[in-house]
Amino acid sequence: MEASATVRHIRITPRKARQVIDLIRGKMVGDAINILTFTPLHAARIVKKLLDSAVANAEQKKVGDLDTLKVSKAFVNQGVTMKRMRARAMGRGNVIKKRTSHITLVLSA
């Protein structure tokens, strides 16, 4: 059985979120929590909250206890991109892209 958790439209670029997701993919849940606790990246806090949610979902579905759960799938997809304008010289403007992410974690016993 599997339990999953997803967060959508989170304001972090997918490239930065993938750095953290790659650290925990395939690890046991206890090890993943330790890795995320001591990783100094902003995305680590977001992924840690998502992992806690996935563990709670697994307990609710009675997938398995914390010792046997493993992060079987973890991926980041690109969400919508907000476009903002910044004033430049001579009346021009540059587009600033504020990217968002959809992060999904799947735990299995």
Jmol script that loads the backbone (N, CA, C; Angstrom):
load data "model"
ATOM      1  N   MET A   1       0.831  -1.186   0.000  1.00  0.00           N
ATOM      2  CA  MET A   1       0.000   0.000   0.000  1.00  0.00           C
ATOM      3  C   MET A   1       0.870   1.242   0.000  1.00  0.00           C
ATOM      4  N   GLU A   2       0.262   2.312  -0.429  1.00  0.00           N
ATOM      5  CA  GLU A   2       0.989   3.573  -0.507  1.00  0.00           C
ATOM      6  C   GLU A   2       0.177   4.682   0.127  1.00  0.00           C
ATOM      7  N   ALA A   3       0.895   5.683   0.593  1.00  0.00           N
ATOM      8  CA  ALA A   3       0.270   6.910   1.088  1.00  0.00           C
ATOM      9  C   ALA A   3       1.036   8.071   0.466  1.00  0.00           C
ATOM     10  N   SER A   4       0.310   9.101   0.076  1.00  0.00           N
ATOM     11  CA  SER A   4       0.974  10.211  -0.593  1.00  0.00           C
ATOM     12  C   SER A   4       0.512  11.532  -0.005  1.00  0.00           C
ATOM     13  N   ALA A   5       1.293  12.558  -0.301  1.00  0.00           N
ATOM     14  CA  ALA A   5       0.945  13.925   0.066  1.00  0.00           C
ATOM     15  C   ALA A   5       1.461  14.831  -1.043  1.00  0.00           C
ATOM     16  N   THR A   6       0.679  15.858  -1.350  1.00  0.00           N
ATOM     17  CA  THR A   6       1.031  16.776  -2.425  1.00  0.00           C
ATOM     18  C   THR A   6       0.821  18.203  -1.955  1.00  0.00           C
ATOM     19  N   VAL A   7       1.737  19.059  -2.310  1.00  0.00           N
ATOM     20  CA  VAL A   7       1.559  20.491  -2.092  1.00  0.00           C
ATOM     21  C   VAL A   7       1.652  21.156  -3.461  1.00  0.00           C
ATOM     22  N   ARG A   8       0.691  22.043  -3.735  1.00  0.00           N
ATOM     23  CA  ARG A   8       0.618  22.673  -5.042  1.00  0.00           C
ATOM     24  C   ARG A   8       0.785  24.181  -4.911  1.00  0.00           C
ATOM     25  N   HIS A   9       1.305  24.774  -5.960  1.00  0.00           N
ATOM     26  CA  HIS A   9       1.466  26.232  -6.069  1.00  0.00           C
ATOM     27  C   HIS A   9       2.335  26.798  -4.953  1.00  0.00           C
ATOM     28  N   ILE A  10       3.394  26.085  -4.592  1.00  0.00           N
ATOM     29  CA  ILE A  10       4.299  26.567  -3.555  1.00  0.00           C
ATOM     30  C   ILE A  10       5.312  27.496  -4.210  1.00  0.00           C
ATOM     31  N   ARG A  11       5.607  28.619  -3.561  1.00  0.00           N
ATOM     32  CA  ARG A  11       6.420  29.649  -4.190  1.00  0.00           C
ATOM     33  C   ARG A  11       7.915  29.372  -4.030  1.00  0.00           C
ATOM     34  N   ILE A  12       8.382  28.349  -4.708  1.00  0.00           N
ATOM     35  CA  ILE A  12       9.806  28.056  -4.800  1.00  0.00           C
ATOM     36  C   ILE A  12      10.026  27.479  -6.186  1.00  0.00           C
ATOM     37  N   THR A  13      11.170  27.762  -6.768  1.00  0.00           N
ATOM     38  CA  THR A  13      11.402  27.281  -8.123  1.00  0.00           C
ATOM     39  C   THR A  13      11.584  25.767  -8.113  1.00  0.00           C
ATOM     40  N   PRO A  14      11.136  25.091  -9.158  1.00  0.00           N
ATOM     41  CA  PRO A  14      11.281  23.637  -9.196  1.00  0.00           C
ATOM     42  C   PRO A  14      12.740  23.180  -9.134  1.00  0.00           C
ATOM     43  N   ARG A  15      13.618  23.964  -9.702  1.00  0.00           N
ATOM     44  CA  ARG A  15      15.038  23.597  -9.706  1.00  0.00           C
ATOM     45  C   ARG A  15      15.598  23.536  -8.284  1.00  0.00           C
ATOM     46  N   LYS A  16      15.225  24.488  -7.454  1.00  0.00           N
ATOM     47  CA  LYS A  16      15.704  24.504  -6.068  1.00  0.00           C
ATOM     48  C   LYS A  16      15.031  23.411  -5.240  1.00  0.00           C
ATOM     49  N   ALA A  17      13.777  23.138  -5.521  1.00  0.00           N
ATOM     50  CA  ALA A  17      13.076  22.083  -4.780  1.00  0.00           C
ATOM     51  C   ALA A  17      13.626  20.706  -5.138  1.00  0.00           C
ATOM     52  N   ARG A  18      14.023  20.518  -6.392  1.00  0.00           N
ATOM     53  CA  ARG A  18      14.562  19.214  -6.810  1.00  0.00           C
ATOM     54  C   ARG A  18      15.877  18.885  -6.120  1.00  0.00           C
ATOM     55  N   GLN A  19      16.654  19.912  -5.752  1.00  0.00           N
ATOM     56  CA  GLN A  19      17.895  19.661  -5.024  1.00  0.00           C
ATOM     57  C   GLN A  19      17.607  18.944  -3.711  1.00  0.00           C
ATOM     58  N   VAL A  20      16.555  19.340  -3.034  1.00  0.00           N
ATOM     59  CA  VAL A  20      16.222  18.741  -1.742  1.00  0.00           C
ATOM     60  C   VAL A  20      15.539  17.388  -1.940  1.00  0.00           C
ATOM     61  N   ILE A  21      14.652  17.296  -2.914  1.00  0.00           N
ATOM     62  CA  ILE A  21      13.930  16.044  -3.169  1.00  0.00           C
ATOM     63  C   ILE A  21      14.910  14.924  -3.530  1.00  0.00           C
ATOM     64  N   ASP A  22      15.957  15.262  -4.276  1.00  0.00           N
ATOM     65  CA  ASP A  22      16.938  14.249  -4.666  1.00  0.00           C
ATOM     66  C   ASP A  22      17.677  13.678  -3.459  1.00  0.00           C
ATOM     67  N   LEU A  23      17.754  14.448  -2.368  1.00  0.00           N
ATOM     68  CA  LEU A  23      18.447  13.963  -1.167  1.00  0.00           C
ATOM     69  C   LEU A  23      17.676  12.852  -0.458  1.00  0.00           C
ATOM     70  N   ILE A  24      16.343  12.865  -0.551  1.00  0.00           N
ATOM     71  CA  ILE A  24      15.554  11.928   0.251  1.00  0.00           C
ATOM     72  C   ILE A  24      14.895  10.818  -0.554  1.00  0.00           C
ATOM     73  N   ARG A  25      14.969  10.872  -1.862  1.00  0.00           N
ATOM     74  CA  ARG A  25      14.304   9.849  -2.689  1.00  0.00           C
ATOM     75  C   ARG A  25      14.928   8.478  -2.413  1.00  0.00           C
ATOM     76  N   GLY A  26      14.083   7.500  -2.062  1.00  0.00           N
ATOM     77  CA  GLY A  26      14.539   6.139  -1.803  1.00  0.00           C
ATOM     78  C   GLY A  26      14.998   5.884  -0.382  1.00  0.00           C
ATOM     79  N   LYS A  27      14.993   6.884   0.476  1.00  0.00           N
ATOM     80  CA  LYS A  27      15.462   6.717   1.853  1.00  0.00           C
ATOM     81  C   LYS A  27      14.314   6.290   2.767  1.00  0.00           C
ATOM     82  N   MET A  28      14.670   5.737   3.907  1.00  0.00           N
ATOM     83  CA  MET A  28      13.691   5.435   4.939  1.00  0.00           C
ATOM     84  C   MET A  28      13.207   6.758   5.540  1.00  0.00           C
ATOM     85  N   VAL A  29      12.005   6.763   6.096  1.00  0.00           N
ATOM     86  CA  VAL A  29      11.399   8.011   6.562  1.00  0.00           C
ATOM     87  C   VAL A  29      12.195   8.638   7.703  1.00  0.00           C
ATOM     88  N   GLY A  30      12.697   7.828   8.616  1.00  0.00           N
ATOM     89  CA  GLY A  30      13.495   8.363   9.721  1.00  0.00           C
ATOM     90  C   GLY A  30      14.760   9.046   9.231  1.00  0.00           C
ATOM     91  N   ASP A  31      15.420   8.424   8.265  1.00  0.00           N
ATOM     92  CA  ASP A  31      16.624   9.029   7.688  1.00  0.00           C
ATOM     93  C   ASP A  31      16.285  10.307   6.929  1.00  0.00           C
ATOM     94  N   ALA A  32      15.165  10.291   6.218  1.00  0.00           N
ATOM     95  CA  ALA A  32      14.768  11.467   5.442  1.00  0.00           C
ATOM     96  C   ALA A  32      14.464  12.646   6.363  1.00  0.00           C
ATOM     97  N   ILE A  33      13.829  12.388   7.495  1.00  0.00           N
ATOM     98  CA  ILE A  33      13.541  13.464   8.440  1.00  0.00           C
ATOM     99  C   ILE A  33      14.831  14.059   8.990  1.00  0.00           C
ATOM    100  N   ASN A  34      15.804  13.209   9.303  1.00  0.00           N
ATOM    101  CA  ASN A  34      17.097  13.701   9.790  1.00  0.00           C
ATOM    102  C   ASN A  34      17.807  14.529   8.724  1.00  0.00           C
ATOM    103  N   ILE A  35      17.786  14.073   7.494  1.00  0.00           N
ATOM    104  CA  ILE A  35      18.438  14.819   6.410  1.00  0.00           C
ATOM    105  C   ILE A  35      17.790  16.188   6.241  1.00  0.00           C
ATOM    106  N   LEU A  36      16.460  16.221   6.240  1.00  0.00           N
ATOM    107  CA  LEU A  36      15.762  17.489   6.029  1.00  0.00           C
ATOM    108  C   LEU A  36      15.921  18.443   7.208  1.00  0.00           C
ATOM    109  N   THR A  37      16.054  17.902   8.405  1.00  0.00           N
ATOM    110  CA  THR A  37      16.220  18.753   9.575  1.00  0.00           C
ATOM    111  C   THR A  37      17.524  19.531   9.514  1.00  0.00           C
ATOM    112  N   PHE A  38      18.573  18.905   9.007  1.00  0.00           N
ATOM    113  CA  PHE A  38      19.883  19.537   9.017  1.00  0.00           C
ATOM    114  C   PHE A  38      20.317  20.075   7.653  1.00  0.00           C
ATOM    115  N   THR A  39      19.409  20.141   6.700  1.00  0.00           N
ATOM    116  CA  THR A  39      19.713  20.742   5.409  1.00  0.00           C
ATOM    117  C   THR A  39      19.373  22.224   5.474  1.00  0.00           C
ATOM    118  N   PRO A  40      20.332  23.112   5.176  1.00  0.00           N
ATOM    119  CA  PRO A  40      20.101  24.547   5.378  1.00  0.00           C
ATOM    120  C   PRO A  40      19.394  25.253   4.217  1.00  0.00           C
ATOM    121  N   LEU A  41      18.698  24.533   3.368  1.00  0.00           N
ATOM    122  CA  LEU A  41      17.995  25.151   2.256  1.00  0.00           C
ATOM    123  C   LEU A  41      16.551  25.450   2.637  1.00  0.00           C
ATOM    124  N   HIS A  42      15.979  26.494   2.023  1.00  0.00           N
ATOM    125  CA  HIS A  42      14.599  26.881   2.316  1.00  0.00           C
ATOM    126  C   HIS A  42      13.619  25.774   1.922  1.00  0.00           C
ATOM    127  N   ALA A  43      13.904  25.088   0.843  1.00  0.00           N
ATOM    128  CA  ALA A  43      13.016  24.019   0.376  1.00  0.00           C
ATOM    129  C   ALA A  43      12.964  22.856   1.354  1.00  0.00           C
ATOM    130  N   ALA A  44      13.983  22.696   2.179  1.00  0.00           N
ATOM    131  CA  ALA A  44      14.008  21.583   3.133  1.00  0.00           C
ATOM    132  C   ALA A  44      12.893  21.712   4.160  1.00  0.00           C
ATOM    133  N   ARG A  45      12.568  22.935   4.582  1.00  0.00           N
ATOM    134  CA  ARG A  45      11.479  23.131   5.541  1.00  0.00           C
ATOM    135  C   ARG A  45      10.140  22.768   4.909  1.00  0.00           C
ATOM    136  N   ILE A  46       9.962  23.146   3.652  1.00  0.00           N
ATOM    137  CA  ILE A  46       8.710  22.853   2.955  1.00  0.00           C
ATOM    138  C   ILE A  46       8.547  21.347   2.772  1.00  0.00           C
ATOM    139  N   VAL A  47       9.613  20.677   2.339  1.00  0.00           N
ATOM    140  CA  VAL A  47       9.555  19.238   2.089  1.00  0.00           C
ATOM    141  C   VAL A  47       9.395  18.477   3.402  1.00  0.00           C
ATOM    142  N   LYS A  48       9.979  18.990   4.491  1.00  0.00           N
ATOM    143  CA  LYS A  48       9.831  18.320   5.789  1.00  0.00           C
ATOM    144  C   LYS A  48       8.373  18.356   6.253  1.00  0.00           C
ATOM    145  N   LYS A  49       7.702  19.503   6.072  1.00  0.00           N
ATOM    146  CA  LYS A  49       6.289  19.579   6.426  1.00  0.00           C
ATOM    147  C   LYS A  49       5.460  18.641   5.561  1.00  0.00           C
ATOM    148  N   LEU A  50       5.823  18.546   4.274  1.00  0.00           N
ATOM    149  CA  LEU A  50       5.118  17.643   3.377  1.00  0.00           C
ATOM    150  C   LEU A  50       5.351  16.189   3.771  1.00  0.00           C
ATOM    151  N   LEU A  51       6.565  15.856   4.182  1.00  0.00           N
ATOM    152  CA  LEU A  51       6.870  14.491   4.625  1.00  0.00           C
ATOM    153  C   LEU A  51       6.096  14.149   5.899  1.00  0.00           C
ATOM    154  N   ASP A  52       5.985  15.104   6.812  1.00  0.00           N
ATOM    155  CA  ASP A  52       5.189  14.877   8.018  1.00  0.00           C
ATOM    156  C   ASP A  52       3.729  14.618   7.664  1.00  0.00           C
ATOM    157  N   SER A  53       3.223  15.342   6.678  1.00  0.00           N
ATOM    158  CA  SER A  53       1.847  15.136   6.234  1.00  0.00           C
ATOM    159  C   SER A  53       1.674  13.754   5.605  1.00  0.00           C
ATOM    160  N   ALA A  54       2.661  13.330   4.806  1.00  0.00           N
ATOM    161  CA  ALA A  54       2.585  12.013   4.180  1.00  0.00           C
ATOM    162  C   ALA A  54       2.639  10.906   5.234  1.00  0.00           C
ATOM    163  N   VAL A  55       3.435  11.094   6.286  1.00  0.00           N
ATOM    164  CA  VAL A  55       3.506  10.110   7.368  1.00  0.00           C
ATOM    165  C   VAL A  55       2.164  10.039   8.094  1.00  0.00           C
ATOM    166  N   ALA A  56       1.541  11.191   8.330  1.00  0.00           N
ATOM    167  CA  ALA A  56       0.225  11.207   8.981  1.00  0.00           C
ATOM    168  C   ALA A  56      -0.814  10.515   8.095  1.00  0.00           C
ATOM    169  N   ASN A  57      -0.732  10.717   6.789  1.00  0.00           N
ATOM    170  CA  ASN A  57      -1.644  10.036   5.873  1.00  0.00           C
ATOM    171  C   ASN A  57      -1.432   8.527   5.904  1.00  0.00           C
ATOM    172  N   ALA A  58      -0.168   8.116   6.017  1.00  0.00           N
ATOM    173  CA  ALA A  58       0.137   6.693   6.074  1.00  0.00           C
ATOM    174  C   ALA A  58      -0.403   6.066   7.360  1.00  0.00           C
ATOM    175  N   GLU A  59      -0.303   6.799   8.467  1.00  0.00           N
ATOM    176  CA  GLU A  59      -0.845   6.286   9.723  1.00  0.00           C
ATOM    177  C   GLU A  59      -2.364   6.201   9.655  1.00  0.00           C
ATOM    178  N   GLN A  60      -2.988   7.175   9.008  1.00  0.00           N
ATOM    179  CA  GLN A  60      -4.438   7.170   8.877  1.00  0.00           C
ATOM    180  C   GLN A  60      -4.921   5.994   8.037  1.00  0.00           C
ATOM    181  N   LYS A  61      -4.163   5.679   6.965  1.00  0.00           N
ATOM    182  CA  LYS A  61      -4.531   4.564   6.087  1.00  0.00           C
ATOM    183  C   LYS A  61      -4.004   3.221   6.589  1.00  0.00           C
ATOM    184  N   LYS A  62      -3.240   3.254   7.696  1.00  0.00           N
ATOM    185  CA  LYS A  62      -2.643   2.054   8.278  1.00  0.00           C
ATOM    186  C   LYS A  62      -1.757   1.313   7.268  1.00  0.00           C
ATOM    187  N   VAL A  63      -0.888   2.084   6.596  1.00  0.00           N
ATOM    188  CA  VAL A  63       0.048   1.511   5.617  1.00  0.00           C
ATOM    189  C   VAL A  63       1.160   0.768   6.332  1.00  0.00           C
ATOM    190  N   GLY A  64       1.695   1.344   7.364  1.00  0.00           N
ATOM    191  CA  GLY A  64       2.778   0.729   8.110  1.00  0.00           C
ATOM    192  C   GLY A  64       3.273   1.686   9.168  1.00  0.00           C
ATOM    193  N   ASP A  65       4.135   1.182  10.060  1.00  0.00           N
ATOM    194  CA  ASP A  65       4.656   2.074  11.079  1.00  0.00           C
ATOM    195  C   ASP A  65       5.858   2.848  10.537  1.00  0.00           C
ATOM    196  N   LEU A  66       6.325   3.797  11.324  1.00  0.00           N
ATOM    197  CA  LEU A  66       7.369   4.726  10.891  1.00  0.00           C
ATOM    198  C   LEU A  66       8.670   4.019  10.535  1.00  0.00           C
ATOM    199  N   ASP A  67       8.937   2.877  11.176  1.00  0.00           N
ATOM    200  CA  ASP A  67      10.202   2.180  10.940  1.00  0.00           C
ATOM    201  C   ASP A  67      10.254   1.509   9.569  1.00  0.00           C
ATOM    202  N   THR A  68       9.117   1.135   9.021  1.00  0.00           N
ATOM    203  CA  THR A  68       9.128   0.402   7.760  1.00  0.00           C
ATOM    204  C   THR A  68       8.797   1.260   6.543  1.00  0.00           C
ATOM    205  N   LEU A  69       8.401   2.510   6.763  1.00  0.00           N
ATOM    206  CA  LEU A  69       8.023   3.365   5.631  1.00  0.00           C
ATOM    207  C   LEU A  69       9.252   3.868   4.880  1.00  0.00           C
ATOM    208  N   LYS A  70       9.102   3.967   3.577  1.00  0.00           N
ATOM    209  CA  LYS A  70      10.184   4.406   2.711  1.00  0.00           C
ATOM    210  C   LYS A  70       9.623   5.409   1.705  1.00  0.00           C
ATOM    211  N   VAL A  71      10.421   6.405   1.334  1.00  0.00           N
ATOM    212  CA  VAL A  71      10.014   7.368   0.315  1.00  0.00           C
ATOM    213  C   VAL A  71      10.213   6.686  -1.032  1.00  0.00           C
ATOM    214  N   SER A  72       9.132   6.147  -1.579  1.00  0.00           N
ATOM    215  CA  SER A  72       9.265   5.380  -2.819  1.00  0.00           C
ATOM    216  C   SER A  72       9.288   6.279  -4.046  1.00  0.00           C
ATOM    217  N   LYS A  73       8.482   7.330  -4.045  1.00  0.00           N
ATOM    218  CA  LYS A  73       8.478   8.276  -5.166  1.00  0.00           C
ATOM    219  C   LYS A  73       8.504   9.685  -4.602  1.00  0.00           C
ATOM    220  N   ALA A  74       9.274  10.531  -5.230  1.00  0.00           N
ATOM    221  CA  ALA A  74       9.313  11.947  -4.857  1.00  0.00           C
ATOM    222  C   ALA A  74       9.649  12.725  -6.115  1.00  0.00           C
ATOM    223  N   PHE A  75       8.774  13.653  -6.468  1.00  0.00           N
ATOM    224  CA  PHE A  75       9.050  14.433  -7.676  1.00  0.00           C
ATOM    225  C   PHE A  75       8.480  15.830  -7.549  1.00  0.00           C
ATOM    226  N   VAL A  76       9.025  16.711  -8.380  1.00  0.00           N
ATOM    227  CA  VAL A  76       8.635  18.117  -8.408  1.00  0.00           C
ATOM    228  C   VAL A  76       8.242  18.462  -9.829  1.00  0.00           C
ATOM    229  N   ASN A  77       7.050  19.021  -9.993  1.00  0.00           N
ATOM    230  CA  ASN A  77       6.595  19.508 -11.283  1.00  0.00           C
ATOM    231  C   ASN A  77       6.489  21.019 -11.231  1.00  0.00           C
ATOM    232  N   GLN A  78       6.597  21.638 -12.387  1.00  0.00           N
ATOM    233  CA  GLN A  78       6.493  23.084 -12.444  1.00  0.00           C
ATOM    234  C   GLN A  78       5.034  23.509 -12.410  1.00  0.00           C
ATOM    235  N   GLY A  79       4.739  24.504 -11.588  1.00  0.00           N
ATOM    236  CA  GLY A  79       3.397  25.045 -11.509  1.00  0.00           C
ATOM    237  C   GLY A  79       3.256  26.250 -12.424  1.00  0.00           C
ATOM    238  N   VAL A  80       2.266  27.067 -12.126  1.00  0.00           N
ATOM    239  CA  VAL A  80       2.058  28.269 -12.928  1.00  0.00           C
ATOM    240  C   VAL A  80       3.180  29.268 -12.650  1.00  0.00           C
ATOM    241  N   THR A  81       3.477  30.104 -13.604  1.00  0.00           N
ATOM    242  CA  THR A  81       4.507  31.122 -13.459  1.00  0.00           C
ATOM    243  C   THR A  81       3.840  32.488 -13.430  1.00  0.00           C
ATOM    244  N   MET A  82       4.057  33.209 -12.343  1.00  0.00           N
ATOM    245  CA  MET A  82       3.539  34.571 -12.265  1.00  0.00           C
ATOM    246  C   MET A  82       4.503  35.491 -12.985  1.00  0.00           C
ATOM    247  N   LYS A  83       3.970  36.365 -13.791  1.00  0.00           N
ATOM    248  CA  LYS A  83       4.808  37.293 -14.550  1.00  0.00           C
ATOM    249  C   LYS A  83       4.619  38.700 -14.008  1.00  0.00           C
ATOM    250  N   ARG A  84       5.715  39.340 -13.657  1.00  0.00           N
ATOM    251  CA  ARG A  84       5.709  40.694 -13.135  1.00  0.00           C
ATOM    252  C   ARG A  84       6.621  41.557 -14.004  1.00  0.00           C
ATOM    253  N   MET A  85       6.318  42.835 -14.062  1.00  0.00           N
ATOM    254  CA  MET A  85       7.131  43.752 -14.865  1.00  0.00           C
ATOM    255  C   MET A  85       8.015  44.583 -13.947  1.00  0.00           C
ATOM    256  N   ARG A  86       9.218  44.856 -14.420  1.00  0.00           N
ATOM    257  CA  ARG A  86      10.145  45.728 -13.714  1.00  0.00           C
ATOM    258  C   ARG A  86      10.534  46.851 -14.660  1.00  0.00           C
ATOM    259  N   ALA A  87      10.474  48.060 -14.176  1.00  0.00           N
ATOM    260  CA  ALA A  87      10.791  49.211 -15.013  1.00  0.00           C
ATOM    261  C   ALA A  87      12.271  49.224 -15.372  1.00  0.00           C
ATOM    262  N   ARG A  88      12.541  49.535 -16.626  1.00  0.00           N
ATOM    263  CA  ARG A  88      13.908  49.644 -17.136  1.00  0.00           C
ATOM    264  C   ARG A  88      14.095  51.007 -17.775  1.00  0.00           C
ATOM    265  N   ALA A  89      15.230  51.234 -18.325  1.00  0.00           N
ATOM    266  CA  ALA A  89      15.555  52.547 -18.881  1.00  0.00           C
ATOM    267  C   ALA A  89      14.713  52.845 -20.119  1.00  0.00           C
ATOM    268  N   MET A  90      14.473  54.107 -20.354  1.00  0.00           N
ATOM    269  CA  MET A  90      13.816  54.631 -21.557  1.00  0.00           C
ATOM    270  C   MET A  90      12.413  54.061 -21.733  1.00  0.00           C
ATOM    271  N   GLY A  91      11.682  53.879 -20.625  1.00  0.00           N
ATOM    272  CA  GLY A  91      10.288  53.472 -20.694  1.00  0.00           C
ATOM    273  C   GLY A  91      10.044  52.011 -20.995  1.00  0.00           C
ATOM    274  N   ARG A  92      11.079  51.225 -20.995  1.00  0.00           N
ATOM    275  CA  ARG A  92      10.919  49.800 -21.279  1.00  0.00           C
ATOM    276  C   ARG A  92      10.621  49.034 -19.992  1.00  0.00           C
ATOM    277  N   GLY A  93      10.369  47.754 -20.133  1.00  0.00           N
ATOM    278  CA  GLY A  93      10.143  46.904 -18.978  1.00  0.00           C
ATOM    279  C   GLY A  93      10.697  45.512 -19.220  1.00  0.00           C
ATOM    280  N   ASN A  94      11.138  44.880 -18.168  1.00  0.00           N
ATOM    281  CA  ASN A  94      11.594  43.496 -18.222  1.00  0.00           C
ATOM    282  C   ASN A  94      10.600  42.623 -17.477  1.00  0.00           C
ATOM    283  N   VAL A  95      10.445  41.402 -17.939  1.00  0.00           N
ATOM    284  CA  VAL A  95       9.554  40.461 -17.284  1.00  0.00           C
ATOM    285  C   VAL A  95      10.332  39.705 -16.213  1.00  0.00           C
ATOM    286  N   ILE A  96       9.763  39.655 -15.017  1.00  0.00           N
ATOM    287  CA  ILE A  96      10.312  38.845 -13.934  1.00  0.00           C
ATOM    288  C   ILE A  96       9.382  37.660 -13.765  1.00  0.00           C
ATOM    289  N   LYS A  97       9.922  36.460 -13.829  1.00  0.00           N
ATOM    290  CA  LYS A  97       9.127  35.239 -13.711  1.00  0.00           C
ATOM    291  C   LYS A  97       9.249  34.689 -12.299  1.00  0.00           C
ATOM    292  N   LYS A  98       8.120  34.627 -11.612  1.00  0.00           N
ATOM    293  CA  LYS A  98       8.074  34.064 -10.266  1.00  0.00           C
ATOM    294  C   LYS A  98       7.488  32.661 -10.390  1.00  0.00           C
ATOM    295  N   ARG A  99       8.351  31.672 -10.321  1.00  0.00           N
ATOM    296  CA  ARG A  99       7.954  30.300 -10.592  1.00  0.00           C
ATOM    297  C   ARG A  99       7.388  29.627  -9.347  1.00  0.00           C
ATOM    298  N   THR A 100       6.494  28.686  -9.583  1.00  0.00           N
ATOM    299  CA  THR A 100       5.904  27.904  -8.499  1.00  0.00           C
ATOM    300  C   THR A 100       6.126  26.417  -8.785  1.00  0.00           C
ATOM    301  N   SER A 101       5.897  25.601  -7.756  1.00  0.00           N
ATOM    302  CA  SER A 101       6.154  24.171  -7.865  1.00  0.00           C
ATOM    303  C   SER A 101       4.976  23.366  -7.319  1.00  0.00           C
ATOM    304  N   HIS A 102       4.843  22.153  -7.829  1.00  0.00           N
ATOM    305  CA  HIS A 102       3.959  21.146  -7.265  1.00  0.00           C
ATOM    306  C   HIS A 102       4.865  20.004  -6.798  1.00  0.00           C
ATOM    307  N   ILE A 103       4.870  19.734  -5.496  1.00  0.00           N
ATOM    308  CA  ILE A 103       5.755  18.707  -4.926  1.00  0.00           C
ATOM    309  C   ILE A 103       4.898  17.545  -4.456  1.00  0.00           C
ATOM    310  N   THR A 104       5.303  16.316  -4.816  1.00  0.00           N
ATOM    311  CA  THR A 104       4.566  15.105  -4.446  1.00  0.00           C
ATOM    312  C   THR A 104       5.514  14.100  -3.804  1.00  0.00           C
ATOM    313  N   LEU A 105       5.088  13.543  -2.679  1.00  0.00           N
ATOM    314  CA  LEU A 105       5.825  12.476  -1.997  1.00  0.00           C
ATOM    315  C   LEU A 105       4.911  11.261  -1.878  1.00  0.00           C
ATOM    316  N   VAL A 106       5.444  10.085  -2.175  1.00  0.00           N
ATOM    317  CA  VAL A 106       4.705   8.844  -2.028  1.00  0.00           C
ATOM    318  C   VAL A 106       5.499   7.922  -1.110  1.00  0.00           C
ATOM    319  N   LEU A 107       4.850   7.447  -0.052  1.00  0.00           N
ATOM    320  CA  LEU A 107       5.495   6.544   0.909  1.00  0.00           C
ATOM    321  C   LEU A 107       4.909   5.155   0.741  1.00  0.00           C
ATOM    322  N   SER A 108       5.772   4.154   0.886  1.00  0.00           N
ATOM    323  CA  SER A 108       5.303   2.774   0.828  1.00  0.00           C
ATOM    324  C   SER A 108       5.992   1.965   1.925  1.00  0.00           C
ATOM    325  N   ALA A 109       5.364   0.877   2.296  1.00  0.00           N
ATOM    326  CA  ALA A 109       5.903   0.039   3.360  1.00  0.00           C
ATOM    327  C   ALA A 109       6.938  -0.933   2.819  1.00  0.00           C
TER     328      ALA A 109
END
end "model"
wireframe off; spacefill off
backbone 0.3
color backbone group
